[in-house]
Amino acid sequence: MKTYTFHVSLPGTGRAWRKIEMRADQTLEDLHFAIQDAYEWDADHLYSFFMSGKAWDTSTEYCLPEGCDPWGVPMYDEEFEEPVGLELNEEQRTQLFRILDEQFGIPPELTKGILADFEQQIAIEPCDVRTTTLESLGLKPKQEFMYLFDYGDEWRFKVRVHTINENADPDAEYPRLVESVGEVPEQYPAWDE
């Protein structure tokens, strides 16, 4: 069985880090919860992984889909609400082009181009942490990426692939904390200090 061991640190907070071992078939969501457990924090905020190591790099971002709470649960009642999307049939497109041309003087050729660009942009969504397995990322030893937790406080963890083990113990429970060094910072430090 294959596992990945990650060295997880929080730069700028002193010498504290954790090593976490995970099965290759576990997800980035599993890694998120493993980090939260290792740091003894509450997993009560949204988060992203940036494989480039650069915060807000949407081209390498893995996160929860829009509309999910921090635990990956959709925040709307599926029976009554539909996710927002842009789905126009041919009749609706023709009507939109006609209205924009008649009322605003925007020619249909221009509207078609703008609409095509917009549809392409909204089709590019970050990858879902709930379904992205560690194995699918093609990780290599010493590779680093960022785990950004809490979009308000922006805790920026550095995650480094420490080892990849092709012959891991199949009877062990994963994820598991392999090594723990130093005191981790408080998630919610006292504001009066």
HUMO-V82173 format. One record per helix or strand of 3 or more residues. SS is the DSSP state (2 for helix, 1 for strand). FROM is the first residue (numbers start at 1). TO is the last residue. If there is no record, write none. Layout:
[[SS FROM TO] [SS FROM TO]]
//
This chain:
[[1 3 9] [1 17 23] [2 28 38] [1 47 50] [2 58 60] [1 61 63] [2 90 104] [2 108 123] [2 135 137] [1 144 149] [1 155 165] [1 176 181]]
//
